[in-house]
Amino acid sequence: MTINIRRLGYRIAYEENAIAWTEVPETVRDLVKQRFRWSFGTLQCMWKHRAALFQPKYGALGFIAMPNVWIFQILFSLISPVIDLMVLWAFVSAALAQLGYTDGYPLADLKQTVRYFFLFLGVELLTALLAFALERREQWSLLWWLWLQRFCHRQVIYYVMIKSVLAALSGALVGWRKLERKASVGVREVGADSPAESSSSSTQIA
């Protein structure tokens, strides 16, 4: 809908103070189901509006927004597992060589691989720091979760994107696969003094 509106020439305003509440998946299985729906929908959307890519009349949509999705959300998600496997194989090869099972693995190659790997991690950290700096009200303590995102959540996204591309190439019929709503999250009312949730100071999400 957003891309349709932009292609029709209308302007979409961004309201940075808007707040939305939603439920998140409570299990890895539900997370995979949700992200598969998102990834497959993104592929469908990008393919449906491929005519807008790099078209001057669509401005930032065709030259910035859509290329950003193709490169960072789709392409990088497909090639990143290869990079992770190369790093893992470098450590395995070095360990096997150290134990005498192979002829040897150049230590310089291992050092270079590790150097590049930490370089990528550093770029991710700097990007996250910039994002937090731009969002003045963000909680900086949340940055600690970046490592969990990098070494756990991202592998799930790799799997989901590969699964989405294979499903798209095969022409498989994909349903909505909506999540089961459990209404298990309480939201404190604005101005509540106690962080503890209670029936009088929280609203259950339906």
N, CA and C atoms as an extended XYZ file, in Angstrom:
618
Properties=species:S:1:pos:R:3:atomname:S:1:resname:S:1:resid:I:1 pbc="F F F"
N         0.827       -1.193        0.000 N   MET     1
C         0.000        0.000        0.000 CA  MET     1
C         0.870        1.256        0.000 C   MET     1
N         1.953        1.218        0.789 N   THR     2
C         2.855        2.370        0.854 CA  THR     2
C         3.487        2.659       -0.498 C   THR     2
N         3.967        1.618       -1.170 N   ILE     3
C         4.588        1.818       -2.478 CA  ILE     3
C         3.560        2.277       -3.504 C   ILE     3
N         2.353        1.749       -3.442 N   ASN     4
C         1.297        2.206       -4.343 CA  ASN     4
C         1.030        3.699       -4.172 C   ASN     4
N         0.983        4.144       -2.922 N   ILE     5
C         0.734        5.561       -2.641 CA  ILE     5
C         1.850        6.423       -3.198 C   ILE     5
N         3.106        5.995       -3.017 N   ARG     6
C         4.243        6.754       -3.537 CA  ARG     6
C         4.263        6.772       -5.059 C   ARG     6
N         3.916        5.644       -5.682 N   ARG     7
C         3.914        5.585       -7.140 CA  ARG     7
C         2.821        6.453       -7.747 C   ARG     7
N         1.775        6.708       -6.975 N   LEU     8
C         0.705        7.597       -7.442 CA  LEU     8
C         1.064        9.062       -7.267 C   LEU     8
N         2.225        9.329       -6.671 N   GLY     9
C         2.702       10.698       -6.536 CA  GLY     9
C         2.363       11.381       -5.240 C   GLY     9
N         1.782       10.656       -4.287 N   TYR    10
C         1.434       11.258       -3.013 CA  TYR    10
C         2.624       11.229       -2.050 C   TYR    10
N         2.575       12.083       -1.067 N   ARG    11
C         3.640       12.181       -0.080 CA  ARG    11
C         3.206       11.480        1.200 C   ARG    11
N         4.134       10.740        1.805 N   ILE    12
C         3.859       10.031        3.053 CA  ILE    12
C         4.664       10.685        4.164 C   ILE    12
N         3.987       11.175        5.172 N   ALA    13
C         4.647       11.854        6.289 CA  ALA    13
C         4.995       10.838        7.376 C   ALA    13
N         6.084       11.102        8.065 N   TYR    14
C         6.547       10.222        9.141 CA  TYR    14
C         6.291       10.895       10.483 C   TYR    14
N         5.601       10.194       11.350 N   GLU    15
C         5.315       10.711       12.681 CA  GLU    15
C         6.164        9.962       13.698 C   GLU    15
N         7.248       10.590       14.129 N   GLU    16
C         8.196        9.896       15.004 CA  GLU    16
C         7.675        9.710       16.421 C   GLU    16
N         6.632       10.429       16.797 N   ASN    17
C         6.104       10.296       18.154 CA  ASN    17
C         4.978        9.279       18.254 C   ASN    17
N         4.627        8.654       17.145 N   ALA    18
C         3.549        7.661       17.171 CA  ALA    18
C         3.999        6.420       17.943 C   ALA    18
N         3.092        5.830       18.697 N   ILE    19
C         3.378        4.640       19.492 CA  ILE    19
C         2.362        3.564       19.131 C   ILE    19
N         2.851        2.374       18.863 N   ALA    20
C         1.972        1.245       18.546 CA  ALA    20
C         2.331        0.065       19.440 C   ALA    20
N         1.326       -0.635       19.903 N   TRP    21
C         1.541       -1.796       20.752 CA  TRP    21
C         1.148       -3.046       19.975 C   TRP    21
N         1.938       -4.078       20.098 N   THR    22
C         1.622       -5.324       19.419 CA  THR    22
C         2.160       -6.486       20.225 C   THR    22
N         1.778       -7.679       19.845 N   GLU    23
C         2.305       -8.880       20.482 CA  GLU    23
C         3.456       -9.422       19.652 C   GLU    23
N         4.450       -9.968       20.327 N   VAL    24
C         5.579      -10.579       19.636 CA  VAL    24
C         5.490      -12.092       19.782 C   VAL    24
N         6.104      -12.841       18.882 N   PRO    25
C         6.087      -14.302       19.001 CA  PRO    25
C         6.741      -14.751       20.301 C   PRO    25
N         6.175      -15.754       20.932 N   GLU    26
C         6.698      -16.239       22.204 CA  GLU    26
C         7.570      -17.474       22.052 C   GLU    26
N         7.597      -18.068       20.865 N   THR    27
C         8.426      -19.241       20.621 CA  THR    27
C         9.203      -19.040       19.324 C   THR    27
N        10.273      -19.814       19.166 N   VAL    28
C        11.059      -19.731       17.936 CA  VAL    28
C        10.213      -20.145       16.737 C   VAL    28
N         9.363      -21.124       16.931 N   ARG    29
C         8.493      -21.579       15.841 CA  ARG    29
C         7.570      -20.469       15.372 C   ARG    29
N         6.987      -19.742       16.320 N   ASP    30
C         6.113      -18.629       15.951 CA  ASP    30
C         6.902      -17.499       15.303 C   ASP    30
N         8.138      -17.289       15.780 N   LEU    31
C         8.993      -16.264       15.182 CA  LEU    31
C         9.286      -16.593       13.720 C   LEU    31
N         9.632      -17.855       13.454 N   VAL    32
C         9.905      -18.275       12.078 CA  VAL    32
C         8.666      -18.098       11.211 C   VAL    32
N         7.509      -18.454       11.749 N   LYS    33
C         6.268      -18.318       10.999 CA  LYS    33
C         5.990      -16.855       10.649 C   LYS    33
N         6.185      -15.972       11.627 N   GLN    34
C         5.945      -14.548       11.396 CA  GLN    34
C         6.932      -13.972       10.387 C   GLN    34
N         8.221      -14.246       10.584 N   ARG    35
C         9.235      -13.668        9.704 CA  ARG    35
C         9.172      -14.260        8.300 C   ARG    35
N         8.735      -15.493        8.160 N   PHE    36
C         8.551      -16.055        6.825 CA  PHE    36
C         7.463      -15.289        6.085 C   PHE    36
N         6.391      -14.985        6.788 N   ARG    37
C         5.312      -14.208        6.169 CA  ARG    37
C         5.816      -12.839        5.738 C   ARG    37
N         6.613      -12.208        6.601 N   TRP    38
C         7.165      -10.892        6.268 CA  TRP    38
C         8.114      -10.978        5.078 C   TRP    38
N         9.020      -11.953        5.106 N   SER    39
C        10.020      -12.074        4.051 CA  SER    39
C         9.382      -12.410        2.714 C   SER    39
N         8.461      -13.347        2.726 N   PHE    40
C         7.779      -13.723        1.487 CA  PHE    40
C         6.959      -12.552        0.960 C   PHE    40
N         6.318      -11.824        1.863 N   GLY    41
C         5.554      -10.639        1.449 CA  GLY    41
C         6.445       -9.557        0.869 C   GLY    41
N         7.646       -9.398        1.446 N   THR    42
C         8.598       -8.416        0.919 CA  THR    42
C         9.027       -8.788       -0.492 C   THR    42
N         9.309      -10.060       -0.726 N   LEU    43
C         9.670      -10.521       -2.061 CA  LEU    43
C         8.541      -10.264       -3.050 C   LEU    43
N         7.324      -10.576       -2.653 N   GLN    44
C         6.169      -10.342       -3.518 CA  GLN    44
C         6.029       -8.860       -3.847 C   GLN    44
N         6.189       -8.023       -2.831 N   CYS    45
C         6.029       -6.583       -3.004 CA  CYS    45
C         7.104       -6.013       -3.930 C   CYS    45
N         8.349       -6.412       -3.708 N   MET    46
C         9.439       -5.907       -4.538 CA  MET    46
C         9.294       -6.365       -5.992 C   MET    46
N         8.842       -7.592       -6.182 N   TRP    47
C         8.665       -8.102       -7.544 CA  TRP    47
C         7.476       -7.427       -8.232 C   TRP    47
N         6.418       -7.218       -7.479 N   LYS    48
C         5.231       -6.582       -8.047 CA  LYS    48
C         5.537       -5.168       -8.525 C   LYS    48
N         6.391       -4.451       -7.785 N   HIS    49
C         6.702       -3.053       -8.112 CA  HIS    49
C         8.097       -2.897       -8.722 C   HIS    49
N         8.602       -3.951       -9.334 N   ARG    50
C         9.953       -3.904       -9.905 CA  ARG    50
C        10.091       -2.830      -10.992 C   ARG    50
N         8.975       -2.461      -11.616 N   ALA    51
C         9.033       -1.437      -12.665 CA  ALA    51
C         9.424       -0.073      -12.108 C   ALA    51
N         9.282        0.113      -10.803 N   ALA    52
C         9.617        1.406      -10.194 CA  ALA    52
C        11.098        1.524       -9.850 C   ALA    52
N        11.832        0.406       -9.933 N   LEU    53
C        13.244        0.404       -9.550 CA  LEU    53
C        14.066        1.241      -10.531 C   LEU    53
N        14.804        2.196       -9.965 N   PHE    54
C        15.695        3.088      -10.726 CA  PHE    54
C        14.953        3.923      -11.776 C   PHE    54
N        13.697        4.219      -11.503 N   GLN    55
C        12.928        5.107      -12.374 CA  GLN    55
C        12.959        6.520      -11.806 C   GLN    55
N        13.496        7.484      -12.559 N   PRO    56
C        13.643        8.856      -12.042 CA  PRO    56
C        12.345        9.476      -11.535 C   PRO    56
N        11.225        9.150      -12.155 N   LYS    57
C         9.971        9.796      -11.758 CA  LYS    57
C         9.507        9.390      -10.368 C   LYS    57
N        10.065        8.292       -9.826 N   TYR    58
C         9.680        7.842       -8.488 CA  TYR    58
C        10.660        8.304       -7.417 C   TYR    58
N        11.688        9.033       -7.819 N   GLY    59
C        12.601        9.653       -6.872 CA  GLY    59
C        13.257        8.676       -5.913 C   GLY    59
N        13.181        9.005       -4.610 N   ALA    60
C        13.851        8.211       -3.575 CA  ALA    60
C        13.299        6.786       -3.491 C   ALA    60
N        12.052        6.601       -3.884 N   LEU    61
C        11.472        5.259       -3.853 CA  LEU    61
C        12.245        4.323       -4.769 C   LEU    61
N        12.513        4.759       -5.980 N   GLY    62
C        13.180        3.902       -6.951 CA  GLY    62
C        14.683        3.853       -6.816 C   GLY    62
N        15.287        4.904       -6.224 N   PHE    63
C        16.743        4.972       -6.157 CA  PHE    63
C        17.318        4.710       -4.764 C   PHE    63
N        16.480        4.783       -3.740 N   ILE    64
C        16.988        4.572       -2.375 CA  ILE    64
C        16.208        3.463       -1.646 C   ILE    64
N        14.908        3.627       -1.525 N   ALA    65
C        14.114        2.700       -0.717 CA  ALA    65
C        14.123        1.279       -1.269 C   ALA    65
N        13.788        1.120       -2.543 N   MET    66
C        13.722       -0.226       -3.108 CA  MET    66
C        15.097       -0.885       -3.240 C   MET    66
N        16.134       -0.168       -3.705 N   PRO    67
C        17.465       -0.791       -3.706 CA  PRO    67
C        17.921       -1.197       -2.311 C   PRO    67
N        17.556       -0.395       -1.297 N   ASN    68
C        17.904       -0.725        0.082 CA  ASN    68
C        17.296       -2.060        0.493 C   ASN    68
N        16.040       -2.284        0.107 N   VAL    69
C        15.372       -3.545        0.445 CA  VAL    69
C        16.022       -4.707       -0.291 C   VAL    69
N        16.248       -4.541       -1.597 N   TRP    70
C        16.860       -5.614       -2.388 CA  TRP    70
C        18.247       -5.993       -1.864 C   TRP    70
N        19.033       -4.985       -1.498 N   ILE    71
C        20.418       -5.250       -1.099 CA  ILE    71
C        20.517       -5.742        0.336 C   ILE    71
N        19.949       -4.963        1.279 N   PHE    72
C        20.180       -5.241        2.691 CA  PHE    72
C        19.211       -6.263        3.282 C   PHE    72
N        17.970       -6.301        2.814 N   GLN    73
C        17.009       -7.237        3.373 CA  GLN    73
C        16.978       -8.571        2.649 C   GLN    73
N        17.329       -8.580        1.378 N   ILE    74
C        17.226       -9.813        0.593 CA  ILE    74
C        18.607      -10.363        0.239 C   ILE    74
N        19.393       -9.593       -0.531 N   LEU    75
C        20.682      -10.095       -1.000 CA  LEU    75
C        21.627      -10.424        0.148 C   LEU    75
N        21.805       -9.490        1.069 N   PHE    76
C        22.724       -9.727        2.186 CA  PHE    76
C        22.272      -10.895        3.061 C   PHE    76
N        20.960      -11.061        3.205 N   SER    77
C        20.448      -12.172        4.007 CA  SER    77
C        20.736      -13.516        3.350 C   SER    77
N        20.922      -13.513        2.027 N   LEU    78
C        21.212      -14.755        1.311 CA  LEU    78
C        22.703      -15.088        1.301 C   LEU    78
N        23.560      -14.065        1.253 N   ILE    79
C        25.003      -14.328        1.175 CA  ILE    79
C        25.686      -14.325        2.540 C   ILE    79
N        25.056      -13.726        3.539 N   SER    80
C        25.671      -13.666        4.865 CA  SER    80
C        25.930      -15.044        5.475 C   SER    80
N        25.034      -16.037        5.289 N   PRO    81
C        25.350      -17.368        5.840 CA  PRO    81
C        26.641      -17.944        5.279 C   PRO    81
N        26.954      -17.635        4.011 N   VAL    82
C        28.195      -18.132        3.414 CA  VAL    82
C        29.403      -17.551        4.152 C   VAL    82
N        29.323      -16.255        4.481 N   ILE    83
C        30.417      -15.611        5.211 CA  ILE    83
C        30.585      -16.227        6.591 C   ILE    83
N        29.480      -16.448        7.287 N   ASP    84
C        29.555      -17.065        8.612 CA  ASP    84
C        30.146      -18.470        8.539 C   ASP    84
N        29.763      -19.237        7.505 N   LEU    85
C        30.289      -20.589        7.350 CA  LEU    85
C        31.779      -20.566        7.033 C   LEU    85
N        32.218      -19.565        6.261 N   MET    86
C        33.645      -19.440        5.954 CA  MET    86
C        34.452      -19.164        7.219 C   MET    86
N        33.917      -18.305        8.083 N   VAL    87
C        34.601      -18.018        9.345 CA  VAL    87
C        34.653      -19.267       10.215 C   VAL    87
N        33.533      -19.978       10.285 N   LEU    88
C        33.487      -21.205       11.085 CA  LEU    88
C        34.460      -22.248       10.535 C   LEU    88
N        34.501      -22.381        9.202 N   TRP    89
C        35.409      -23.351        8.589 CA  TRP    89
C        36.870      -22.988        8.835 C   TRP    89
N        37.181      -21.703        8.875 N   ALA    90
C        38.545      -21.269        9.154 CA  ALA    90
C        38.986      -21.734       10.536 C   ALA    90
N        38.111      -21.606       11.530 N   PHE    91
C        38.442      -22.061       12.877 CA  PHE    91
C        38.561      -23.583       12.937 C   PHE    91
N        37.635      -24.290       12.250 N   VAL    92
C        37.678      -25.757       12.247 CA  VAL    92
C        38.957      -26.251       11.574 C   VAL    92
N        39.307      -25.639       10.443 N   SER    93
C        40.523      -26.049        9.726 CA  SER    93
C        41.770      -25.807       10.561 C   SER    93
N        41.806      -24.670       11.245 N   ALA    94
C        42.957      -24.374       12.099 CA  ALA    94
C        43.047      -25.360       13.254 C   ALA    94
N        41.898      -25.716       13.817 N   ALA    95
C        41.892      -26.670       14.929 CA  ALA    95
C        42.343      -28.055       14.468 C   ALA    95
N        41.875      -28.494       13.297 N   LEU    96
C        42.272      -29.797       12.766 CA  LEU    96
C        43.765      -29.832       12.463 C   LEU    96
N        44.282      -28.737       11.935 N   ALA    97
C        45.717      -28.658       11.648 CA  ALA    97
C        46.529      -28.696       12.934 C   ALA    97
N        46.020      -28.025       13.968 N   GLN    98
C        46.725      -28.010       15.251 CA  GLN    98
C        46.765      -29.399       15.881 C   GLN    98
N        45.702      -30.176       15.630 N   LEU    99
C        45.628      -31.526       16.181 CA  LEU    99
C        46.335      -32.550       15.305 C   LEU    99
N        46.815      -32.105       14.159 N   GLY   100
C        47.569      -32.992       13.289 CA  GLY   100
C        46.745      -33.814       12.324 C   GLY   100
N        45.449      -33.480       12.183 N   TYR   101
C        44.603      -34.256       11.274 CA  TYR   101
C        44.747      -33.811        9.815 C   TYR   101
N        45.257      -32.603        9.590 N   THR   102
C        45.461      -32.094        8.237 CA  THR   102
C        46.901      -31.625        8.098 C   THR   102
N        47.292      -31.340        6.870 N   ASP   103
C        48.673      -30.934        6.601 CA  ASP   103
C        49.029      -29.587        7.204 C   ASP   103
N        48.013      -28.781        7.394 N   GLY   104
C        48.293      -27.471        7.983 CA  GLY   104
C        47.374      -26.410        7.434 C   GLY   104
N        47.129      -25.425        8.232 N   TYR   105
C        46.288      -24.298        7.819 CA  TYR   105
C        47.063      -23.023        8.120 C   TYR   105
N        47.292      -22.192        7.114 N   PRO   106
C        48.099      -20.974        7.319 CA  PRO   106
C        47.524      -20.105        8.423 C   PRO   106
N        48.333      -19.821        9.425 N   LEU   107
C        47.881      -18.983       10.529 CA  LEU   107
C        47.541      -17.578       10.054 C   LEU   107
N        48.239      -17.108        9.029 N   ALA   108
C        47.963      -15.770        8.491 CA  ALA   108
C        46.562      -15.692        7.914 C   ALA   108
N        46.119      -16.792        7.272 N   ASP   109
C        44.765      -16.814        6.712 CA  ASP   109
C        43.722      -16.746        7.816 C   ASP   109
N        43.973      -17.468        8.906 N   LEU   110
C        43.045      -17.440       10.037 CA  LEU   110
C        42.977      -16.043       10.643 C   LEU   110
N        44.124      -15.425       10.821 N   LYS   111
C        44.154      -14.080       11.391 CA  LYS   111
C        43.411      -13.096       10.492 C   LYS   111
N        43.587      -13.223        9.187 N   GLN   112
C        42.908      -12.320        8.267 CA  GLN   112
C        41.400      -12.529        8.309 C   GLN   112
N        40.984      -13.785        8.379 N   THR   113
C        39.554      -14.085        8.457 CA  THR   113
C        38.943      -13.503        9.718 C   THR   113
N        39.629      -13.712       10.840 N   VAL   114
C        39.139      -13.172       12.109 CA  VAL   114
C        39.127      -11.660       12.078 C   VAL   114
N        40.118      -11.062       11.463 N   ARG   115
C        40.195       -9.606       11.366 CA  ARG   115
C        39.000       -9.040       10.603 C   ARG   115
N        38.677       -9.642        9.480 N   TYR   116
C        37.538       -9.176        8.694 CA  TYR   116
C        36.216       -9.403        9.423 C   TYR   116
N        36.133      -10.531       10.131 N   PHE   117
C        34.912      -10.835       10.861 CA  PHE   117
C        34.649       -9.786       11.936 C   PHE   117
N        35.680       -9.432       12.690 N   PHE   118
C        35.508       -8.420       13.727 CA  PHE   118
C        35.326       -7.029       13.131 C   PHE   118
N        35.841       -6.829       11.924 N   LEU   119
C        35.589       -5.564       11.241 CA  LEU   119
C        34.109       -5.408       10.940 C   LEU   119
N        33.485       -6.487       10.456 N   PHE   120
C        32.047       -6.450       10.191 CA  PHE   120
C        31.258       -6.245       11.479 C   PHE   120
N        31.684       -6.897       12.557 N   LEU   121
C        31.014       -6.703       13.841 CA  LEU   121
C        31.141       -5.261       14.306 C   LEU   121
N        32.312       -4.666       14.078 N   GLY   122
C        32.520       -3.275       14.454 CA  GLY   122
C        31.623       -2.326       13.674 C   GLY   122
N        31.462       -2.596       12.389 N   VAL   123
C        30.569       -1.766       11.563 CA  VAL   123
C        29.135       -1.871       12.068 C   VAL   123
N        28.711       -3.082       12.425 N   GLU   124
C        27.362       -3.266       12.961 CA  GLU   124
C        27.181       -2.504       14.272 C   GLU   124
N        28.204       -2.556       15.125 N   LEU   125
C        28.123       -1.861       16.401 CA  LEU   125
C        28.063       -0.352       16.198 C   LEU   125
N        28.873        0.170       15.299 N   LEU   126
C        28.863        1.609       15.022 CA  LEU   126
C        27.521        2.042       14.445 C   LEU   126
N        26.953        1.212       13.584 N   THR   127
C        25.638        1.519       13.023 CA  THR   127
C        24.576        1.563       14.109 C   THR   127
N        24.642        0.601       15.031 N   ALA   128
C        23.690        0.580       16.138 CA  ALA   128
C        23.873        1.796       17.039 C   ALA   128
N        25.121        2.180       17.301 N   LEU   129
C        25.396        3.362       18.123 CA  LEU   129
C        24.826        4.624       17.478 C   LEU   129
N        24.983        4.727       16.157 N   LEU   130
C        24.433        5.881       15.442 CA  LEU   130
C        22.917        5.910       15.545 C   LEU   130
N        22.300        4.749       15.386 N   ALA   131
C        20.841        4.672       15.479 CA  ALA   131
C        20.356        5.083       16.870 C   ALA   131
N        21.057        4.634       17.904 N   PHE   132
C        20.680        4.988       19.268 CA  PHE   132
C        20.904        6.474       19.525 C   PHE   132
N        21.955        7.033       18.929 N   ALA   133
C        22.236        8.456       19.109 CA  ALA   133
C        21.157        9.322       18.450 C   ALA   133
N        20.645        8.868       17.332 N   LEU   134
C        19.593        9.610       16.633 CA  LEU   134
C        18.261        9.511       17.366 C   LEU   134
N        18.052        8.395       18.063 N   GLU   135
C        16.820        8.206       18.835 CA  GLU   135
C        17.113        8.629       20.266 C   GLU   135
N        16.842        9.873       20.587 N   ARG   136
C        17.292       10.453       21.848 CA  ARG   136
C        16.707        9.789       23.088 C   ARG   136
N        15.528        9.228       22.961 N   ARG   137
C        14.882        8.639       24.131 CA  ARG   137
C        15.129        7.143       24.256 C   ARG   137
N        16.008        6.599       23.443 N   GLU   138
C        16.257        5.161       23.477 CA  GLU   138
C        17.043        4.759       24.727 C   GLU   138
N        16.842        3.527       25.156 N   GLN   139
C        17.562        3.002       26.313 CA  GLN   139
C        18.879        2.380       25.843 C   GLN   139
N        19.994        2.988       26.239 N   TRP   140
C        21.295        2.523       25.779 CA  TRP   140
C        21.638        1.134       26.297 C   TRP   140
N        21.015        0.738       27.377 N   SER   141
C        21.284       -0.603       27.917 CA  SER   141
C        20.831       -1.702       26.949 C   SER   141
N        19.938       -1.367       26.027 N   LEU   142
C        19.455       -2.352       25.058 CA  LEU   142
C        20.536       -2.773       24.069 C   LEU   142
N        21.625       -2.009       24.001 N   LEU   143
C        22.706       -2.351       23.078 CA  LEU   143
C        23.323       -3.713       23.397 C   LEU   143
N        23.221       -4.142       24.656 N   TRP   144
C        23.776       -5.446       25.013 CA  TRP   144
C        23.089       -6.561       24.245 C   TRP   144
N        21.844       -6.360       23.827 N   TRP   145
C        21.099       -7.377       23.090 CA  TRP   145
C        21.596       -7.527       21.659 C   TRP   145
N        22.469       -6.619       21.212 N   LEU   146
C        22.988       -6.690       19.852 CA  LEU   146
C        23.713       -8.009       19.607 C   LEU   146
N        24.418       -8.529       20.615 N   TRP   147
C        25.161       -9.775       20.442 CA  TRP   147
C        24.209      -10.958       20.300 C   TRP   147
N        23.113      -10.933       21.054 N   LEU   148
C        22.113      -11.995       20.913 CA  LEU   148
C        21.482      -11.928       19.528 C   LEU   148
N        21.245      -10.718       19.058 N   GLN   149
C        20.676      -10.546       17.720 CA  GLN   149
C        21.629      -11.072       16.650 C   GLN   149
N        22.923      -10.830       16.839 N   ARG   150
C        23.909      -11.214       15.825 CA  ARG   150
C        24.132      -12.717       15.769 C   ARG   150
N        24.174      -13.375       16.900 N   PHE   151
C        24.556      -14.780       16.916 CA  PHE   151
C        23.383      -15.742       17.123 C   PHE   151
N        22.179      -15.248       17.286 N   CYS   152
C        21.011      -16.124       17.441 CA  CYS   152
C        19.893      -15.731       16.480 C   CYS   152
N        19.395      -14.516       16.649 N   HIS   153
C        18.257      -14.074       15.843 CA  HIS   153
C        18.589      -14.024       14.359 C   HIS   153
N        19.776      -13.584       14.019 N   ARG   154
C        20.129      -13.425       12.602 CA  ARG   154
C        20.168      -14.763       11.874 C   ARG   154
N        20.598      -15.814       12.566 N   GLN   155
C        20.614      -17.125       11.925 CA  GLN   155
C        19.199      -17.595       11.584 C   GLN   155
N        18.246      -17.224       12.435 N   VAL   156
C        16.847      -17.531       12.139 CA  VAL   156
C        16.400      -16.793       10.882 C   VAL   156
N        16.808      -15.530       10.754 N   ILE   157
C        16.434      -14.729        9.594 CA  ILE   157
C        17.077      -15.283        8.327 C   ILE   157
N        18.313      -15.767        8.413 N   TYR   158
C        18.950      -16.406        7.260 CA  TYR   158
C        18.080      -17.555        6.756 C   TYR   158
N        17.692      -18.408        7.681 N   TYR   159
C        16.881      -19.573        7.329 CA  TYR   159
C        15.558      -19.148        6.698 C   TYR   159
N        14.938      -18.152        7.288 N   VAL   160
C        13.640      -17.686        6.804 CA  VAL   160
C        13.746      -17.118        5.392 C   VAL   160
N        14.779      -16.304        5.129 N   MET   161
C        14.917      -15.702        3.811 CA  MET   161
C        15.204      -16.748        2.747 C   MET   161
N        16.074      -17.709        3.060 N   ILE   162
C        16.353      -18.779        2.107 CA  ILE   162
C        15.082      -19.585        1.823 C   ILE   162
N        14.325      -19.872        2.868 N   LYS   163
C        13.070      -20.597        2.713 CA  LYS   163
C        12.078      -19.791        1.867 C   LYS   163
N        12.036      -18.481        2.060 N   SER   164
C        11.123      -17.624        1.300 CA  SER   164
C        11.484      -17.599       -0.179 C   SER   164
N        12.787      -17.475       -0.474 N   VAL   165
C        13.233      -17.440       -1.869 CA  VAL   165
C        12.930      -18.767       -2.555 C   VAL   165
N        13.190      -19.880       -1.880 N   LEU   166
C        12.902      -21.188       -2.459 CA  LEU   166
C        11.409      -21.360       -2.717 C   LEU   166
N        10.593      -20.873       -1.779 N   ALA   167
C         9.139      -20.960       -1.961 CA  ALA   167
C         8.687      -20.102       -3.133 C   ALA   167
N         9.289      -18.918       -3.282 N   ALA   168
C         8.931      -18.034       -4.393 CA  ALA   168
C         9.347      -18.635       -5.732 C   ALA   168
N        10.545      -19.226       -5.786 N   LEU   169
C        11.030      -19.817       -7.032 CA  LEU   169
C        10.223      -21.045       -7.436 C   LEU   169
N         9.735      -21.768       -6.441 N   SER   170
C         8.957      -22.977       -6.729 CA  SER   170
C         7.500      -22.670       -7.056 C   SER   170
N         7.085      -21.435       -6.807 N   GLY   171
C         5.696      -21.067       -7.064 CA  GLY   171
C         4.726      -21.628       -6.051 C   GLY   171
N         5.227      -21.948       -4.871 N   ALA   172
C         4.377      -22.539       -3.829 CA  ALA   172
C         3.320      -21.550       -3.358 C   ALA   172
N         2.143      -22.062       -3.056 N   LEU   173
C         1.072      -21.238       -2.521 CA  LEU   173
C         1.299      -21.033       -1.037 C   LEU   173
N         1.444      -19.790       -0.634 N   VAL   174
C         1.749      -19.462        0.764 CA  VAL   174
C         0.562      -18.738        1.386 C   VAL   174
N         0.073      -19.258        2.489 N   GLY   175
C        -1.044      -18.628        3.179 CA  GLY   175
C        -0.585      -17.529        4.115 C   GLY   175
N        -1.516      -16.982        4.878 N   TRP   176
C        -1.208      -15.868        5.772 CA  TRP   176
C        -0.426      -16.315        6.986 C   TRP   176
N        -0.748      -17.490        7.531 N   ARG   177
C        -0.035      -18.052        8.677 CA  ARG   177
C         0.025      -17.078        9.851 C   ARG   177
N        -1.095      -16.522       10.209 N   LYS   178
C        -1.106      -15.540       11.291 CA  LYS   178
C        -0.805      -16.192       12.634 C   LYS   178
N        -0.292      -15.394       13.541 N   LEU   179
C         0.054      -15.886       14.864 CA  LEU   179
C        -1.172      -16.025       15.745 C   LEU   179
N        -1.073      -16.939       16.681 N   GLU   180
C        -2.131      -17.079       17.674 CA  GLU   180
C        -1.986      -15.972       18.713 C   GLU   180
N        -3.032      -15.209       18.903 N   ARG   181
C        -3.010      -14.119       19.877 CA  ARG   181
C        -3.293      -14.679       21.267 C   ARG   181
N        -2.377      -14.436       22.203 N   LYS   182
C        -2.500      -15.015       23.538 CA  LYS   182
C        -2.841      -13.997       24.619 C   LYS   182
N        -2.755      -12.714       24.292 N   ALA   183
C        -3.086      -11.652       25.256 CA  ALA   183
C        -2.345      -11.855       26.575 C   ALA   183
N        -1.065      -12.153       26.485 N   SER   184
C        -0.288      -12.468       27.678 CA  SER   184
C         0.599      -11.315       28.132 C   SER   184
N         0.465      -10.155       27.502 N   VAL   185
C         1.324       -9.022       27.826 CA  VAL   185
C         0.509       -7.929       28.488 C   VAL   185
N         1.045       -7.397       29.577 N   GLY   186
C         0.395       -6.294       30.254 CA  GLY   186
C         1.100       -4.990       29.942 C   GLY   186
N         0.365       -3.910       29.776 N   VAL   187
C         0.937       -2.604       29.469 CA  VAL   187
C         0.554       -1.637       30.571 C   VAL   187
N         1.569       -1.032       31.214 N   ARG   188
C         1.284       -0.073       32.273 CA  ARG   188
C         0.685        1.185       31.707 C   ARG   188
N        -0.239        1.769       32.408 N   GLU   189
C        -0.802        3.045       32.011 CA  GLU   189
C         0.221        4.153       32.219 C   GLU   189
N         0.144        5.184       31.419 N   VAL   190
C         1.059        6.315       31.533 CA  VAL   190
C         0.899        6.966       32.900 C   VAL   190
N         2.018        7.147       33.595 N   GLY   191
C         1.969        7.801       34.893 CA  GLY   191
C         1.865        6.850       36.063 C   GLY   191
N         1.817        5.534       35.751 N   ALA   192
C         1.744        4.567       36.844 CA  ALA   192
C         3.028        4.606       37.656 C   ALA   192
N         2.892        4.601       38.985 N   ASP   193
C         4.055        4.742       39.840 CA  ASP   193
C         4.824        3.438       39.989 C   ASP   193
N         4.139        2.360       40.086 N   SER   194
C         4.794        1.085       40.338 CA  SER   194
C         5.052        0.349       39.040 C   SER   194
N         6.282       -0.215       38.892 N   PRO   195
C         6.552       -0.987       37.694 CA  PRO   195
C         5.843       -2.330       37.666 C   PRO   195
N         5.343       -2.732       38.834 N   ALA   196
C         4.644       -4.010       38.889 CA  ALA   196
C         3.300       -3.889       38.187 C   ALA   196
N         2.939       -4.929       37.466 N   GLU   197
C         1.674       -4.921       36.735 CA  GLU   197
C         0.557       -5.378       37.661 C   GLU   197
N        -0.581       -4.745       37.521 N   SER   198
C        -1.734       -5.132       38.304 CA  SER   198
C        -2.969       -4.943       37.450 C   SER   198
N        -4.085       -5.458       37.931 N   SER   199
C        -5.316       -5.357       37.157 CA  SER   199
C        -5.772       -3.923       37.011 C   SER   199
N        -5.347       -3.036       37.908 N   SER   200
C        -5.799       -1.651       37.863 CA  SER   200
C        -4.860       -0.764       37.065 C   SER   200
N        -3.622       -1.203       36.822 N   SER   201
C        -2.670       -0.350       36.152 CA  SER   201
C        -2.125       -0.948       34.856 C   SER   201
N        -2.811       -1.939       34.333 N   SER   202
C        -2.350       -2.532       33.074 CA  SER   202
C        -3.529       -2.849       32.177 C   SER   202
N        -3.259       -2.874       30.914 N   THR   203
C        -4.287       -3.188       29.922 CA  THR   203
C        -3.830       -4.393       29.132 C   THR   203
N        -4.642       -5.409       29.076 N   GLN   204
C        -4.278       -6.595       28.329 CA  GLN   204
C        -4.469       -6.356       26.836 C   GLN   204
N        -3.481       -6.795       26.057 N   ILE   205
C        -3.567       -6.641       24.610 CA  ILE   205
C        -4.396       -7.786       24.047 C   ILE   205
N        -5.349       -7.447       23.231 N   ALA   206
C        -6.229       -8.470       22.654 CA  ALA   206
C        -5.591       -9.046       21.406 C   ALA   206
